[in-house]
Structure formats: C-alpha cells, structure tokens
C-alpha cells in the first residue's frame, strides 16, 4: 500500500508503475515511541457507542498522524486514553512498515540486531500482535523491494527460508497484497 501525497517529494520513487515511499533510515517503525512522536500530530477526542460514560464523556479516542509521510492511525475501542494511544501507535507502526521503505542494498543488507535476535536458524518467529512485528516486517519489505520483489532472493539475504519470509509477510494483508502487486509488475508469479 502506498500513500499518494499532493506534492511529489524527492524520496518518492516509481518502479515499474508502483510508487514506493523511500525515506532515509532508520525506518520510522523501528524508532522509539518518544522519538517517533516528535514527528507526529496526536489528537484526542470522544466517540459514541458502547463503553459507558467514560467513553462518551472523556477524550479517549486517539488519532496519530506521522507528518513526514502523512500516514494516519486511530484507535477508539478501549475506555482508556492510554490504551487507545498504545493501539494507535501500534497501528501507525504497522502502516508505516507496510507503506514506507528505507534504502538498502539488494545484496549486502546488514540485518538488524532485532532480526538476528528473532532468527533461529533459517526460521523467524514473531506473533503479528507483538511490538517487534512492525520493525521486522519493515526490514523484510525493504529487502524485498530492493530485490525487485524477488522473495526467494530476499530470504537469502535475510538468512531465512522463503516460506518463513512469506509467512512473516502474510500476517499483514496490506503488505502481502503490495508484494504480490510488485511481483506481478515484475512478471513474477503471485505468492500464495
């Protein structure tokens, strides 16, 4: 998924008809909350619906916009502002991971410490609801895009099997669809 901005910034690149947001590293989904929030506009508001007085009369709903990219995430399902803010931050990291790329070399990518700590042999395991998942997804997608959607080649660069890399991406429908669109644009078969 790619966010189309009104003015085409210098880091927006087009590769075979697919626009990719390229930002300088580190990837925004890997940055600590306090540092990431410096580039964000956070708004709180009220919502209606189930949840009682606390939800209807307090500003518990949270919307976070990452200003450099225009990516927006929101959460309002919890009764607590802190819980909604945490959910909105996770959703923001997920959207950033799937839509924003950092530049990396297609053959000589240095895997992050997080990737190394999560990799066990040729497999990588992480629950898609874990806080590490957006950073791992972003790193995987950066390498896949650098390799022109060659998932097998990207898996080799990342030191995991192709099936493990595909499984990691498959957890996020938006990212999986974007990889398949990129593969089709390159004349490669879709991942299943």
C-alpha positions, 0 to 999 in steps of 0.5 A, spaced: 500 500 500 502 506 498 500 513 500 499 518 494 501 525 497 499 532 493 506 534 492 511 529 489 517 529 494 524 527 492 524 520 496 518 518 492 520 513 487 516 509 481 518 502 479 515 499 474 508 503 475 508 502 483 510 508 487 514 506 493 515 511 499 523 511 500 525 515 506 532 515 509 533 510 515 532 508 520 525 506 518 520 510 522 517 503 525 523 501 528 524 508 532 522 509 539 515 511 541 518 518 544 522 519 538 517 517 533 512 522 536 516 528 535 514 527 528 507 526 529 500 530 530 496 526 536 489 528 537 484 526 542 477 526 542 470 522 544 466 517 540 459 514 541 457 507 542 458 502 547 463 503 553 459 507 558 460 514 560 467 514 560 467 513 553 462 518 551 464 523 556 472 523 556 477 524 550 479 517 549 479 516 542 486 517 539 488 519 532 496 519 530 498 522 524 506 521 522 507 528 518 513 526 514 509 521 510 502 523 512 500 516 514 494 516 519 492 511 525 486 511 530 484 507 535 477 508 539 475 501 542 478 501 549 475 506 555 482 508 556 486 514 553 492 510 554 490 504 551 487 507 545 494 511 544 498 504 545 493 501 539 494 507 535 501 507 535 501 500 534 497 501 528 501 507 525 507 502 526 504 497 522 502 502 516 508 505 516 512 498 515 507 496 510 507 503 506 514 506 507 521 503 505 528 505 507 534 504 502 538 498 502 542 494 498 539 488 494 545 484 496 549 486 502 543 488 507 546 488 514 540 485 518 538 488 524 540 486 531 532 485 532 532 480 526 538 476 528 535 476 535 528 473 532 532 468 527 533 461 529 536 458 524 533 459 517 526 460 521 523 467 524 518 467 529 514 473 531 506 473 533 503 479 528 500 482 535 507 483 538 511 490 538 517 487 534 512 485 528 512 492 525 520 493 525 521 486 522 516 486 517 519 493 515 526 490 514 523 484 510 519 489 505 525 493 504 529 487 502 524 485 498 523 491 494 530 492 493 530 485 490 525 487 485 520 483 489 524 477 488 522 473 495 526 467 494 532 472 493 530 476 499 530 470 504 537 469 502 539 475 504 535 475 510 538 468 512 531 465 512 527 460 508 522 463 503 516 460 506 518 463 513 519 470 509 512 469 506 509 467 512 512 473 516 509 477 510 502 474 510 500 476 517 499 483 514 494 483 508 496 490 506 503 488 505 502 481 502 497 484 497 503 490 495 508 484 494 504 480 490 502 487 486 510 488 485 511 481 483 506 481 478 509 488 475 515 484 475 512 478 471 513 474 477 508 469 479 503 471 485 505 468 492 500 464 495 
